[in-house]
Structure formats: structure tokens, C-alpha cells
């Protein structure tokens, strides 16, 4: 499972984050949604990122959904779990029109 370390800035403090994902799932995700997990990892650490619980998919582990602009300036939503010191990416795609409205209406 590849792991990538990315630096993110929280409240002016530089923090290193580690991400992991299944390479085959990454390929399927790119084919289906056009978003790589490498791009998806770029949404973390932005102070405007919106992260919510994902109770619909949290049967075996506690999942989250994070929405933010990627390093390609696309507004994407990323499904993920926290595993020890790493963030495991599960799915990533561009937001729907309804999701975009929710994100844009959220106070920043």
C-alpha cells in the first residue's frame, strides 16, 4: 500500500500528514471519477476544508467526507478513514451541484 507524506498548514503550524491507498482502487477511481488519490490528498490541511462524518458508510470503521478544492482547483469530495497516524483514502470525485451549494453556503 503506498504511503505518501504531505505537508499541511493548520493555524500557521506546518504539519506532516501521511496518506495511504490501494493502488488498484486508485486506478478504478480514476477511471470512474477522473480523480486520482494523489490529487485527493491535496485537499487536506486547507483551513476551509469541510469534513463531516459519513454515518451511511461507517459500519466497520468510522468514515469521514472532506470537501475542498484540490491542487487542480477542482472542488472534490474525499471519503477517508483515520488509521493510526495515516489517512486512508477510499473514494474521491468531483462534487455534485447540490454538494457544491452546501459547501459554498457553509460559513468559513
C-alpha positions as a Markdown table, in Angstrom:
| # | Residue | x | y | z |
|---|---|---|---|---|
| 1 | Unk | 0.0 | 0.0 | 0.0 |
| 2 | Unk | 1.7 | 3.3 | -1.0 |
| 3 | Unk | 2.0 | 5.9 | 1.6 |
| 4 | Unk | 2.7 | 9.5 | 0.9 |
| 5 | Unk | 3.8 | 12.2 | 3.3 |
| 6 | Unk | 2.4 | 15.6 | 2.6 |
| 7 | Unk | 2.9 | 18.9 | 4.5 |
| 8 | Unk | -0.2 | 20.8 | 5.5 |
| 9 | Unk | -0.6 | 24.0 | 7.4 |
| 10 | Unk | -3.0 | 24.2 | 10.3 |
| 11 | Unk | -3.4 | 27.6 | 12.0 |
| 12 | Unk | 0.0 | 28.6 | 10.8 |
| 13 | Unk | 1.7 | 25.4 | 12.0 |
| 14 | Unk | 3.3 | 23.1 | 9.4 |
| 15 | Unk | 2.1 | 19.5 | 9.9 |
| 16 | Unk | 3.2 | 16.4 | 8.0 |
| 17 | Unk | 0.4 | 14.1 | 7.1 |
| 18 | Unk | 0.7 | 10.5 | 5.8 |
| 19 | Unk | -1.8 | 9.1 | 3.3 |
| 20 | Unk | -2.3 | 5.5 | 2.1 |
| 21 | Unk | -4.5 | 3.9 | -0.5 |
| 22 | Unk | -4.9 | 0.7 | -2.5 |
| 23 | Unk | -3.2 | 1.3 | -5.9 |
| 24 | Unk | -5.8 | -0.8 | -7.7 |
| 25 | Unk | -8.6 | 1.2 | -6.1 |
| 26 | Unk | -6.9 | 4.4 | -7.2 |
| 27 | Unk | -6.9 | 3.2 | -10.8 |
| 28 | Unk | -10.6 | 2.2 | -10.6 |
| 29 | Unk | -11.4 | 5.6 | -9.0 |
| 30 | Unk | -9.5 | 7.5 | -11.8 |
| 31 | Unk | -11.4 | 5.5 | -14.5 |
| 32 | Unk | -14.8 | 6.1 | -12.8 |
| 33 | Unk | -14.4 | 9.6 | -11.4 |
| 34 | Unk | -11.4 | 11.1 | -13.1 |
| 35 | Unk | -9.8 | 11.9 | -9.7 |
| 36 | Unk | -6.5 | 10.3 | -8.5 |
| 37 | Unk | -5.9 | 9.7 | -4.9 |
| 38 | Unk | -2.7 | 11.8 | -5.2 |
| 39 | Unk | -4.9 | 14.8 | -6.2 |
| 40 | Unk | -7.4 | 13.8 | -3.5 |
| 41 | Unk | -4.7 | 14.0 | -0.8 |
| 42 | Unk | -4.2 | 17.7 | -1.7 |
| 43 | Unk | -7.5 | 18.8 | -0.1 |
| 44 | Unk | -6.3 | 18.0 | 3.5 |
| 45 | Unk | -4.8 | 20.7 | 5.6 |
| 46 | Unk | -6.7 | 23.6 | 4.0 |
| 47 | Unk | -8.4 | 25.7 | 6.6 |
| 48 | Unk | -11.5 | 25.9 | 4.5 |
| 49 | Unk | -11.9 | 22.2 | 4.1 |
| 50 | Unk | -15.2 | 20.9 | 5.2 |
| 51 | Unk | -15.1 | 17.5 | 7.0 |
| 52 | Unk | -18.2 | 15.7 | 8.2 |
| 53 | Unk | -18.9 | 12.2 | 9.5 |
| 54 | Unk | -20.1 | 9.6 | 6.9 |
| 55 | Unk | -22.5 | 7.5 | 9.0 |
| 56 | Unk | -24.0 | 5.9 | 5.9 |
| 57 | Unk | -20.7 | 4.1 | 5.3 |
| 58 | Unk | -19.3 | 3.7 | 8.8 |
| 59 | Unk | -20.3 | 0.1 | 9.5 |
| 60 | Unk | -16.9 | -1.4 | 10.3 |
| 61 | Unk | -14.8 | 1.8 | 10.8 |
| 62 | Unk | -15.5 | 5.5 | 11.3 |
| 63 | Unk | -15.5 | 7.2 | 7.9 |
| 64 | Unk | -15.3 | 10.9 | 7.0 |
| 65 | Unk | -16.1 | 13.0 | 4.0 |
| 66 | Unk | -13.9 | 16.0 | 3.3 |
| 67 | Unk | -14.8 | 18.6 | 0.6 |
| 68 | Unk | -12.3 | 21.2 | -0.7 |
| 69 | Unk | -10.6 | 22.5 | -3.8 |
| 70 | Unk | -7.8 | 20.2 | -4.9 |
| 71 | Unk | -4.4 | 21.3 | -6.2 |
| 72 | Unk | -6.0 | 21.2 | -9.7 |
| 73 | Unk | -8.6 | 23.8 | -8.5 |
| 74 | Unk | -11.5 | 21.3 | -8.7 |
| 75 | Unk | -14.0 | 21.0 | -5.8 |
| 76 | Unk | -13.8 | 17.4 | -4.8 |
| 77 | Unk | -15.2 | 15.2 | -2.0 |
| 78 | Unk | -13.0 | 12.6 | -0.5 |
| 79 | Unk | -14.1 | 9.6 | 1.6 |
| 80 | Unk | -11.5 | 8.5 | 4.1 |
| 81 | Unk | -10.7 | 6.9 | 7.4 |
| 82 | Unk | -8.1 | 7.7 | 10.0 |
| 83 | Unk | -5.8 | 4.7 | 10.8 |
| 84 | Unk | -3.3 | 5.4 | 13.5 |
| 85 | Unk | -1.1 | 8.2 | 12.1 |
| 86 | Unk | -2.3 | 7.8 | 8.5 |
| 87 | Unk | -5.3 | 8.9 | 6.4 |
| 88 | Unk | -6.6 | 6.0 | 4.2 |
| 89 | Unk | -8.3 | 7.3 | 1.1 |
| 90 | Unk | -11.3 | 5.3 | 0.0 |
| 91 | Unk | -13.0 | 7.3 | -2.8 |
| 92 | Unk | -12.7 | 10.7 | -4.4 |
| 93 | Unk | -14.8 | 12.5 | -7.0 |
| 94 | Unk | -16.0 | 16.0 | -8.1 |
| 95 | Unk | -18.9 | 17.3 | -6.1 |
| 96 | Unk | -22.5 | 17.3 | -7.4 |
| 97 | Unk | -24.3 | 20.7 | -7.8 |
| 98 | Unk | -26.2 | 20.1 | -4.6 |
| 99 | Unk | -22.9 | 19.3 | -2.7 |
| 100 | Unk | -21.3 | 22.4 | -4.2 |
| 101 | Unk | -24.2 | 24.6 | -2.8 |
| 102 | Unk | -23.8 | 23.1 | 0.7 |
| 103 | Unk | -20.1 | 23.7 | 0.6 |
| 104 | Unk | -20.4 | 27.3 | -0.6 |
| 105 | Unk | -23.1 | 28.1 | 2.0 |
| 106 | Unk | -21.1 | 26.7 | 4.9 |
| 107 | Unk | -19.6 | 29.6 | 6.9 |
| 108 | Unk | -15.8 | 29.8 | 6.5 |
